[in-house]
Each structure stands twice: as C-alpha cells, then as structure tokens.
Amino acid sequence: MVRVLSLKKNRPEYLRRVRAQTLAWINGRPYHDPVTNECCPDFSCCKPSLFTKDAEQRQREGLEMLRREGADMPPNG
C-alpha cells in the first residue's frame, strides 16, 4: 500500500485519485479511497446516513472542491 504522504508528493497521481473519488460521489457512488485512506466529501462512504441526497448540491460542492484542490481538469498526458 502506498503511504498517503508519498502519494501527495506525487501530486498528479493524487489529483487523479481525488478527481475519480469526487466524481463518483457526485454521481451517487461514494467510496473510501483505500490507497489515500480518505473519505468522500460528505463522509458518507463510512457513514451512509450522511449521504447528500440532493444531486445538484453534490455537484456544486464536488466541483468547487475539485477547483480548490486543482483537480478540476484531468492532468495532461
């Protein structure tokens, strides 16, 4: 298993993982990333009762989070 710190140093790979996890959450499929050990934005991967049921709200929040992380655009190459 890759340690989170070493993965965060490999920023392009980390951003790919953040983007994939966030897009899955936006589309109603939250999951806990087993490599980075990070929850989806609303923590519903670990506590389903927290799932944001409003799809528009998930999209707004998810896209804003991706912009803040710099993961809103797929990496080149």
Secondary structure as UniProt FT lines:
FT   HELIX           4..9
FT   HELIX           11..26
FT   TURN            27..28
FT   TURN            34..37
FT   TURN            41..42
FT   TURN            44..46
FT   HELIX           48..50
FT   HELIX           55..69
//
